[in-house]
Amino acid sequence: MVAILEAARHLRWLLPVNHWSPLLGLLGVMVCLLAWGPVARLTGWRRWPTLFAMVSLVAVFTLTLAPKGWEGNHRSLAQCLPSDWAEFGSSAGHVGSGVESWLNIAMLMPLGFGLMLASRRVVWPSLLMVLLPVAIELTQVLIPGRECSVSDWLANSLGGLIGVAVGWLTQRWLRARKAARPSAPPTPQPDALTNS
């Protein structure tokens, strides 16, 4: 029991949740519920995957942009950017090396999946899954208690791209399933001559 409580305490520190998170999440979900129908109509996206993608985006913003824990930041913008390829490679080597990294990978997977299924496109959701984590990490320089990290950006991007890939495979599977479904035989039309 003590081990479970210790693991929960450790997970609580890894998950960037504070007293603002539920309020921001609830507000974001309410905006999604009001806006998802018009957004789907305007974009021509599928309705339910659009709602899923929007709620996933709210979850990402709630987990990454709410202030956390301490005042100020430990890193400046210059420290967030890799100075050379060796530093970039070192940051890439940390992806998947711990629980926090795996949580960063998992965080953007639903968003990539939802965007792929909603839009039925691969290129721009993939591009967004690379650029959105960059914007989040750079914005975290301004948020108290947040730290930007190249390894977090790479983990988030990897998770988002995995989500897009899973969405693409799901869409292909759904199309193949629909194509394999036997079509209903045509209903016979009554002969016009026999009715008269």
C-alpha positions, 0 to 999 in steps of 0.5 A, spaced: 500 500 500 505 504 501 508 503 494 502 505 491 501 511 495 508 513 493 507 511 486 501 516 486 505 521 489 510 521 484 505 521 478 502 527 481 509 531 481 509 528 473 502 530 471 502 538 471 496 539 474 494 544 479 488 548 482 487 552 475 487 545 471 480 543 473 477 550 471 481 551 465 479 544 463 471 545 464 471 552 461 475 549 455 470 543 454 464 547 455 467 552 449 468 545 445 461 543 446 458 550 443 463 550 437 464 543 435 458 543 430 460 550 427 467 548 426 465 541 423 461 545 418 465 550 416 471 545 415 467 540 412 470 535 417 467 529 421 463 531 427 465 526 432 472 526 431 472 534 430 469 534 438 474 529 440 480 533 437 478 539 440 477 536 447 484 533 446 487 540 444 483 542 451 487 537 455 493 538 452 493 546 453 490 544 460 496 540 462 502 544 458 500 551 459 497 552 466 502 555 472 505 549 476 508 549 483 513 554 483 514 561 482 519 563 476 522 559 471 529 555 471 531 556 464 531 562 459 529 562 452 536 561 450 537 555 454 531 552 451 534 552 444 539 547 442 546 550 441 548 545 436 546 538 433 550 534 439 545 537 444 539 536 440 542 529 439 543 528 446 535 531 448 533 526 443 536 520 446 532 522 453 526 521 449 522 514 452 527 514 458 523 515 463 515 515 466 515 523 464 517 522 457 512 516 456 507 521 459 509 526 454 509 522 448 502 519 450 499 526 451 499 528 444 497 522 441 489 523 442 490 530 438 493 527 432 489 521 432 482 526 432 485 531 427 487 525 422 480 522 423 476 529 423 480 532 417 481 525 413 488 528 411 495 526 413 500 532 412 497 538 415 496 534 422 503 531 422 506 538 421 501 541 426 504 535 431 511 538 430 510 545 430 504 545 436 509 542 441 515 547 439 510 553 440 508 550 447 515 549 449 517 556 447 510 559 451 512 555 457 518 560 458 513 565 460 509 561 465 511 560 472 513 554 474 514 551 467 520 549 464 521 548 456 525 542 454 527 540 447 526 532 449 519 534 451 518 537 444 521 531 441 516 526 445 510 530 444 511 531 437 513 523 437 506 522 440 502 526 436 505 523 429 504 516 432 496 518 433 496 521 426 499 514 424 494 510 428 488 515 425 491 513 418 491 506 419 484 506 422 481 510 416 484 505 412 481 499 416 474 503 416 474 504 408 476 497 407 471 494 412 466 499 408 468 496 401 468 489 403 460 490 406 456 486 401 451 491 398 444 490 399 440 487 393 436 492 389 429 492 391 424 490 385 420 495 382 413 493 381 411 493 374 408 499 371 404 495 366 401 490 371 398 496 376 394 499 371 
